[in-house]
């Protein structure tokens, strides 16, 4: 049926059969999302084990560990544009099933890696599969829930991230207590099988009736630009210098390629990302908040594993349990964030959330080797509470700014900025940590053999490995390594908190405040009968 000229467009209504099973579908989508989140949170508690020499680990250096994480996130972020477009074009269920399958294959291969290079390669394959999973879950969600229920569904969807954060470290720690390090990836395989079966049975397919073409040049430019930029940052951390040619060349090259990507997208007739979306201040502020909060948080998550395990001496399982308060806060508050937004508005809620994240990050600057456990748990809970009041509102702002038919593109934008922010956070803050640590520890390496001195200065794990080989003579070096890492962590934590404060300023300036109370004439979408606004859906038997 055509819409009369000048009449407001009405979003297509969800079919009744799909609407009746919408909560079961959301459960399947959360399970699929859990696979992706679970993998990253498991890896965070396993970095110390993977860094250990064989047979315990594979002797990965700090930069190789960063690439094991960033190879996943960079491929993921680089392909999200295309994944969203393909989902809109050929069907979100199809790309979701394909993505889960590829992710499972990559997980099995990563579990069998015998070197850091192999692990990095298979992690990239996992990122390829995950790129087709995460945007499809959010796009399907937007197509099975009516607009009035979308904030609630997105809050539950975001809360499943907290569930993954909780299950991941505990599962990873338990696996590392009893099995070899590769089991943290192999555990994904049965989860993938269950997800594939549930997805095939329950989730409906959907697509854009008027899809755009794929933008291969845009995809290539985004991948190349991000890889060059992050490689330069990681290389700078390795050398403890950002003036070396091998650092400056990829840094500058990456920025130029990314500038070319933006230029191309503005002029393309079928862009991967519609730049016009960013002309809306609320939309731009929402995606900026996503990027900044994950930039700050992912860097801290990376070094907190070394703090808990290398400095404090906790096992992988114990460190996983210590992160439980962060996950619990997200699971408790994320599904209810919409209620707080309804009362106080997205601007106030997200600003306070960013300030809580900043406070939690800044608290790491006060930690030392004897900080009480209850303080650690409280800080993690504060961080989780802050994130739970940021991610659902900004995700709703991004997704509801686009028509339902373009849900894949909207989800791609949301998740791209999230992953790019996280990848750059790990790279930048990891490099800051490495640079400060190297500068502090070099003065304590006089008794270390010359052949091992350079390696010993790269990370705390490398230093502790050298110290263990020195026997009793290595005890002073262990103490110096702990002190150097604590000092480097303090600097990095303050940098993370500063980024979170920038995010608070952005959302305070540009996110909308309270919206008018629902139910006024002219507001909302017609219901299935065509007469009620979306805020008051008709009763369905």
N, C-alpha and C positions, 0 to 999 in steps of 0.2 A: 504494500500500500504506500503510495507516495505521500510525502509530507507537504502540506500547503506552504506556498512561499511565505516567508516571514514567520512561520510558526516555529516555536522552539523544538529542537530535536529531542526525541525521547529515546533513552537507551533501550535496546531490545530486551524484552523480559525473558527470564530464565524459564525454560520448559518445566512444566509441573513435575514430570517424572524425575528430572535432575534435581529440582528444588527439594523434593522429599528426602533424597539421600545426600543432601549437601554436607551434613556433619560427618557422615561416613567418608565422603570424598575428602573432606578436610583432614581427617585422620590419616588417610593414605598419603596425602600431600605432605603432611608433617613427617611421616615415616620416611618418605623419599628425601625431604630436606635434611632429616636427621643423619642420613648417610653421609652427606657432604660435610655437615658441621662436625659430626662425630670424628671423621678422619682428621681434620685439622686439630681438634682438641686433643685427640690421642697423640698426635705427632708432637705436640708441645711438651708433653711429659716424657717423651722418649728421646728428646734431643741429646740428653747426657749419655744415655745408653748407646745411641748410634754413634756418638763421638768417641766412644771408648774403642780401644784397639780390638782386633779380632782375637778370639772368637766371640767376645761379648757383644761387640758392635762391628762397625766397618771402618773405624778410624776417621770419620768425617771431621774436617776442620770447621771452624765457625762459619767461614764464608761458604763452604759446601752445604752446611746445614741451612744457611739462609737461602741458598739456591734450591735446596730440596723443598723448601716452603714456597719460594718465589717462582720456581718453574711451574708449579701448580697454579698459583694465583695469577701469574702473568698470562699464561695460556687461557685460563679461565676468563680473566678480564678482557683479553684481546678478542675472544670469540663470542662474548656475550651479545654484542650488537647483532652479529649474524645469527646466533642462536635464537634471539628474540624475533628477528625478521622471519627466519625459517619456520618458527612455531606459528607465527601469525599467518604464514603463507600456506604451509602444507599440513598444519594441524599440530596443536600443542601436545596431544597425547603421543603422537608418533615420535616427535623429537625427545619427549620425556623418556619413553621406553628405550630409544636408542642410546640416549645419554647415560641412563642407569646401567645398561649392558656394557658400554665402553668403560665406564667407571669401575665396574666389577672386574673386567679383564685387566685393567691397569693395576688394580689393587693386588690381584693374584701375582702379577709379574713383579710389582714392587716388593712383595714379600720375599721373593726369591733373589733379590739383588745381592750381588757379591762385591760391589764397589760403590762408592759415592756417585760416580758417573752414571751407573745403571739406575740407581735410586732416583737421581734427578730426572733421567729420561722417562721412567715409568710414572713418576709423579706428574710430569707434563701430560702424559696420556690420561691420567686420572683427571687432570684439570680440563682436558678436552671434553671428557664425558660430563663432568660437573657443569660445564658451561651450558649444556643443554638441559640440565636438571633444574637448577635453582630458578631461572627466569620462568620456566614452564610451570613450576608449582604455583608461583604467584599469579601468573596469567590465568591459569585454570581457576584459581580461587576467585578472581575477579569476574569470571564467567559463570560461576555456579551460585554466587551470592548476589542478592539485590543490594543496591547502593546503601540502604539503611543498615544492613547487617555487615557490610564490608569492614568497617572499623573494628568490630568485635572479632571477626574472622582473622583479620590481619594481626590483631593483638595476640590471638592464640597461635597463629603462625609464627610470630616473632618469639613468643614464649617457648616454642619448640627449639629455638636456638639455645635458650637457657638449658633445656633438657639435654641437648647435645653436649653443651659445655660441662654439665654434671656427669653424664654417663661416660663421656670420652676419657677424661683423665683417670677416673676410677677403673674403667674397663682396661685402659692402657696400662695402668699400674698393676692391676691384677694379672694381666697377660705377661707383663715383663717379670713378675715375680715367679712365674711358673714355666714360661716358654721363651723361645728366642725372640729377638727384636722384630723379626718379620711377621710375627703373629698379629701385631697391631694393624697390619694391612690385610692379612688373610681373613680377619674377622669380618671384613666388609662383604665377603663373598656370600655367606648365607643370608645376610641382611638384604643384599641386592636381589637374590632369588625370591625372597618373600615379597619385596617391593614390586618386582616385575609381575608376579601373579596377582597381587592385589590391584595393581594399576590396570592390568588388562581386564579385570572383572568389573571394576567399579567406576573408573574415571571416564567421563564422556570426552569426546574429541570436540575441539572448537577451533575456528580459524577466522581470519579477517576476510570478509567477502570481497574486499577490494585491496589486496596486498600490494606492497611496493616491491620493486626488484632488489635483489641482493647487491650490496656495494662492496665488491672484492677489493678495490683499491683502498677504500676506507679501512677495511679490516687489516690489510697488510700494513698500512701506515701506522695504525694504532699499535699493532703488535711490535713492529720494528722500533717505534719511538719509545715504548715502555721498556722494552728489553735493553735498549741502549742506555736509557736514563738510569735504570736501576743497576745495571752492570757497572756503570761509572761510579755510582754511590758505594756499592759493595767493594769495588776495587780501591776506592779511596780509604775505606775502613781497613782493608788489608795492608795498605802501604802507610797508614797513619798520615796521609797527605792527600790534599785535594788539588795540588798544583802540578802533579805528574802528568805527562802527556797521555799516558794510558788511562788516566782518570778524566782529564778535561775533554779528550776527543769524544768518548761515548756520551759524556754529559751534554756537551754542546750539540752533538749530532742528534741525540734523543730529543732535546728541546726543539731543534729545527724541524725534525720529522713530525713531532706532535703539532707544531705550529702549522705545518703543511696539511696535516690531517684536518685541523679546524678550518683552514682555508678551503680545502676540498669539500668538506661537508656543507659549508655555506653555499657553495656554487653547484653542488650536485643536484640532479633532478630526482635521484633516488638515494638520499643519504642514509647511512647507518644510524645516525642520530640526528633528529630534527633540531637544529640549533635554535629555532624560534621558540621552543619550549622554555629556553633559558631567559627569554625576555620577561617572563613572569617572575617578579622578585621572590614570591613565596616558593615557587618551584626551584629556583636557583639556590635559595637558602636551605631548602630541604636536602637537596643532593650534596651541598657543601657540608651540611651537618653530618650526613652519613659518612662522607670521606674523612672529615676531620676527627670524628670520634673513633673511627677504626684506625686511622693513622696513629692516634695517641695510644689506643688500647692494645693494638697488635704488637707494637714495639715493646711495651711493658710485659705483655704475655710471654714474649720470646725470652726476655732476660730474667723474668721471674722464675722460670724453670731452673735456670742455673743458680739463682739465688737460693731457692729452696733445696735443691739437691746437692750442688757443689759446695756452697758456703755453709748452709745449715745442716747438711748431711742427711736429709730425709730421703726415703726411697721414692721411686716413681709413684707407687700406690699412695703413700702418705702425702706427697705433694699434690696428687690428684684430689684427695679428700679435703685438703686445705682450700682448694678452689671451689668446693661445694657451695659456700655461702654466696659467691657471685652468681652461680647458676640458680640457686634457690631464689634469690631476689628477682631474677628475670622471670622465672616461672610463676612467682607469686604476683608480681606487679604488671608485667607486660600485658596479660589478657584484660587487666582492669584499667589500663592507661587511658582508654577512651572515656571512662567515667570522669577522670580528673580533667581531661581536655574539655569535656562538655561543661564542666563547672568553671574552669579558670582560663581556658583557651590554650591553643597550641604554643603560642609565643611564651607564655609564662611557664608552662610545664616543661617545654624543651630547654629553656634557658636554665631553669633550676636543675634539670637533669644533667646538662653540660657542666654546671658548676659542681655538682656532686662527683661527676667523673674526674674533673680537674682536681678536686680535693683528695680523692682517692689516689690519683696518680702522684700528687705532690707528697702524700704521706710516705711514699717509698723513699723520699729523700731523708726521712728520719729513721729508716730501718737500719739495724746493724746486726751483728751475729747473735745478739741475745734478745732481740725484740720478742716480747711474749706472743704466744700463739693466738690469744684472744684478740690482740691488736691486729694481727694479720687477717683473721676471719672478719673482723669488723670492717676493715678497709675493703676487702673483697666484696662484702655485702653492700657497702655504700656504692662501689663501682657498679655492681649489678643493678641496684636500684636506679641509679642515674641512667644507665643504658635502657632499662625497661621503660623509662618515661621519655626516651628520645626516639628509639627505632620505630615503634608503632605509629606515633603521630606523623613523623616525617615520611614514612612509607605510604601512609594514607594520603598525605599531601601530594606525593609524586604520582601515585596510581590513579587518584580521582581527578587529576588534572588532564588526563587523556581519556578519549573515548574507549569504551570496553573493547571494541574491535582491535585496538592497538595496545592491548594489555601486555602483549609480549615485548613490544618496544619499550613500554614504560617500565616493565620489570627489568629489562636489560639495562636501562639507564640507572635504576636504583641499585642493582647489584654490581654494575661496573664501577660506580663511584665507591661502593663499599669495598670491593676487592682491590681496586687501585689504591685507595687510601690505606688499606691494610698492608699491601705489598710495599708501598713506599714507606710506611711506618716502620716495618721490619728492616728495610734497607737503610733508611736514614738513621733511625735510632740505634739499629744494630751497628752501624758504622761509627756513630758517636761513641757507643759503648766500647767498641774495639779500639778506637783511636785513643780515648782517655785511658783505657786499661793498659794499652801498650806503653803509653807515655809514663805511667806510674810504675809499671813492673820492670822496665828496662834497667833501672838502677839497682835492682836486686838480683840480676842474672850474672853477676861477675863470676860466681863459682860454677856456672853451667858450662859444659864443653861448648866450644865455638860452633861446632856442627849443629848443635841442638838449640842454640841461643835464639835464633830467628823464629823457629817453630814455637819455642816456649813462650814467646812474647805475644803470640797471636790471640790466645784466649785462655780463660782460667782453666779449662779442661786440659789444654796443652801444657800449661805450667804445672798443674797437678800431676800430669802424666810423667813429666821430666823429674819432678820432685820425688815421686815414688821410686824412681830408678836410682836416686842418690842415697836411699836408705835414711839412716838417722840424720845425715847431713842435709837432707832435704826439708826437715821440719821448719826451719826459718823461712824457707821459700814458700811453704804452704801458708804460713801466717801472712807473709807479704802478699801472696796471691789473693787471699781473702780480703785484706785491707784494700788492695788495688781495685778489686771488683766492686766492693762496697762503694768506694769513691766514684767509680765510673757509673755505677747504678744511680747514685744520687744526682749526678749531672744529667743523665739520660731521663730520669724521672721528672726533673724540673722542666726539661725541654718538652716532655710529653704533656705536662700540666699546662704549659704555655700554649700548646696547640689546642688543647681542650678549651682554654679561655678564649682563644680566637673564635672557636666554634660557638661559644656562648654569646659572644658579641654579634656574630652573624645572625643567629636565630633571633636574638633580642631585637635586632634592627629590621629584619625582613619578614619573619614569619607572621602570619595574621594573628590577631588577638581573638577574643571571644566572638563566636558567631551568634546571630540572633537565635532565640529559642525556636525550635521546630514547631510546625503546626500552623504557622500563619498562612493566610491565603497566598496562593501562588508559589509556595515552597514545596519542594519534594517532587518525586516522580510519581506518575499514576501507578496504581497497583495493578494486579492482573485484571481486575474488573474495570479499571480505567477511571475510578472515581476517587480513591484515597491517595494521599501523599505517601511517599516511601517511608516516612518516619512512622506511619501508622498502618502497617501492612494488614491486609484483610486476613481473617482467620482461615487456616487451611486445614481441612480434615485429613 
